[in-house]
Amino acid sequence: MHCIHCGSAHTDTAQFCPQCGQSLANARLTPAEETRQNFEAMIGPKNQHYYLPRFEDFEANGKTSLGWHWPAFFITFYWLLYRKMWLAALLYFILPYVCTSLLGLVSSLLGASGAPMMGIGYLVYILAILLLPPLFANSLYYRHCQSKIRKAEALHSERQRQLGYLSAKGGTSSIILFVVLIVG
């Protein structure tokens, strides 16, 4: 456990904080405080000021909403890697190849008569690949964090171990630098 006054670690049986001396009698967290602490551990130190208010709104409303996320608009793949959403990054990387292959296959089967329909298909695909990720980025990241939080709670009964797991699985990744160097 951590002291709610100074944040230093202590044992669950301690009566007073070893660092600041404050009483630990009422040091239990409310469910809202525990949820916020989970999200803080999962998000990591970078951009908590951006994500926490949005996640708290999602929690309060019981549902996610559309928003706009500029990094997901300009550098979607790298943002997904940066936030450790590996499966979403892989899908985002592969999806253009799959979609264009399918559109090309359908186009070749339809021949010249299907050209207008294929043009519309490509336009819809381009708009979707450009607009959907930034519109749903906060919701996607929120669900990713929730998934990791549920897994931490299932794996560990101790609160500190849960927070340690979330800190390890969350935060940001430095692999993006490696990918940028390789791709660049």
C-alpha positions in Angstrom: 0.0 0.0 0.0 0.9 3.6 -0.3 0.3 6.5 2.1 -2.4 8.8 0.9 -0.5 11.8 2.4 3.0 11.4 1.1 2.8 8.4 -1.3 5.5 6.3 0.3 5.1 2.5 0.4 4.2 0.7 3.6 3.0 -2.7 4.7 -0.8 -3.5 4.9 -0.5 -4.0 8.7 1.2 -0.6 9.4 -0.7 1.8 11.7 1.4 4.9 10.8 3.3 5.9 7.7 7.0 5.2 8.1 7.9 8.3 6.0 5.5 11.1 7.2 4.1 9.6 10.4 0.4 10.2 9.4 -2.2 7.7 10.5 -3.0 5.0 8.0 -6.4 4.1 9.6 -8.4 5.6 6.7 -5.9 4.9 3.9 -8.3 2.7 1.9 -9.2 4.1 -1.5 -12.7 4.6 -2.8 -13.6 2.8 -6.0 -13.3 6.0 -7.9 -9.8 6.6 -6.5 -8.8 3.1 -7.2 -10.0 3.4 -10.8 -8.1 6.6 -11.3 -5.0 5.0 -9.8 -5.4 2.1 -12.2 -5.6 4.4 -15.2 -2.7 6.5 -14.0 -0.5 3.4 -13.8 -1.7 2.2 -17.2 -1.3 5.5 -19.0 2.1 6.2 -17.4 3.5 9.7 -16.7 3.2 11.0 -20.3 -0.1 12.8 -21.2 -2.1 11.9 -18.1 -3.5 15.4 -18.2 -5.0 14.5 -21.6 -6.3 11.0 -21.0 -7.5 11.0 -17.4 -10.3 13.5 -17.9 -11.6 11.7 -21.0 -11.4 8.3 -19.2 -13.2 9.7 -16.2 -16.0 11.0 -18.5 -16.2 7.6 -20.1 -16.5 6.0 -16.7 -19.1 8.5 -15.5 -21.2 8.1 -18.6 -20.8 4.4 -18.8 -20.0 4.6 -22.5 -17.4 6.0 -24.8 -17.9 8.8 -27.2 -16.4 10.1 -30.4 -13.6 12.6 -30.2 -10.7 13.8 -32.2 -7.1 12.8 -31.5 -4.5 14.5 -33.6 -1.6 12.0 -33.2 -4.0 9.3 -34.4 -4.8 11.4 -37.4 -1.2 12.2 -38.5 0.7 9.1 -37.3 -1.8 6.4 -36.5 0.5 3.4 -36.8 3.2 5.0 -34.7 0.7 6.3 -32.1 -0.6 2.7 -31.7 2.9 1.4 -31.2 3.8 4.3 -28.8 0.8 3.4 -26.6 1.6 -0.4 -26.7 -1.5 -1.4 -28.6 0.3 -4.1 -30.6 -2.6 -5.9 -32.1 -4.3 -2.7 -33.2 -1.0 -1.6 -34.8 -0.6 -4.9 -36.6 -4.2 -4.7 -37.9 -3.7 -1.1 -39.0 -0.5 -2.1 -40.8 -2.1 -5.1 -42.6 -5.6 -3.6 -43.3 -4.6 -1.4 -46.2 -3.0 -4.4 -48.1 -6.0 -6.6 -47.5 -8.6 -3.9 -48.5 -6.7 -2.8 -51.6 -6.2 -6.4 -52.6 -9.9 -7.1 -52.2 -10.9 -4.0 -54.1 -8.5 -4.8 -56.9 -9.8 -8.4 -57.1 -13.4 -7.2 -57.3 -12.4 -4.5 -59.8 -10.8 -7.1 -62.1 -13.8 -9.4 -61.8 -16.2 -6.5 -62.7 -14.1 -5.1 -65.5 -14.9 -1.7 -67.0 -18.5 -1.8 -65.9 -17.5 -1.8 -62.2 -15.1 1.2 -62.5 -17.5 3.8 -60.9 -18.3 1.5 -58.1 -14.7 0.7 -57.5 -13.8 4.4 -57.5 -16.4 5.0 -54.8 -15.1 2.0 -52.9 -11.5 3.4 -52.9 -12.8 6.8 -51.8 -14.7 5.2 -48.9 -11.6 3.2 -48.0 -9.4 6.3 -48.0 -11.8 8.3 -45.9 -12.3 5.5 -43.5 -8.5 4.9 -43.0 -8.0 8.6 -42.5 -11.0 9.5 -40.3 -12.0 6.5 -38.2 -8.7 6.1 -36.2 -8.7 9.7 -34.9 -12.4 9.6 -34.2 -12.2 6.4 -32.1 -8.6 6.7 -30.8 -9.5 7.7 -27.2 -12.2 5.0 -27.0 -9.8 2.4 -28.4 -7.1 3.4 -25.9 -9.7 3.5 -23.0 -10.9 -0.1 -23.9 -7.3 -1.2 -24.2 -6.6 0.2 -20.7 -9.7 -1.4 -19.3 -8.7 -4.8 -20.7 -5.3 -4.6 -19.1 -6.8 -3.5 -15.8 -9.2 -6.5 -15.8 -6.3 -8.8 -16.5 -4.2 -7.3 -13.7 -7.1 -7.8 -11.3 -7.6 -11.4 -12.4 -3.9 -12.2 -12.1 -3.1 -10.5 -8.8 -5.1 -10.1 -5.6 -2.6 -7.6 -4.0 -3.2 -4.0 -5.0 0.5 -3.2 -5.3 1.1 -6.1 -7.7 -1.8 -5.0 -9.8 -0.3 -1.5 -10.1 3.1 -3.0 -10.9 1.6 -5.1 -13.6 -0.3 -2.1 -15.1 2.9 0.1 -15.0 4.8 -2.6 -16.8 2.1 -3.3 -19.5 1.1 0.3 -19.8 2.8 3.6 -20.4 4.6 4.3 -23.6 7.0 2.3 -25.7 10.4 3.2 -27.0 10.1 0.7 -29.8 8.7 3.5 -32.0 12.2 4.9 -32.3 13.5 1.6 -33.6 10.6 1.3 -36.0 11.0 4.9 -37.3 14.7 4.2 -37.8 14.1 1.0 -39.7 11.2 2.3 -41.8 12.8 5.7 -42.3 
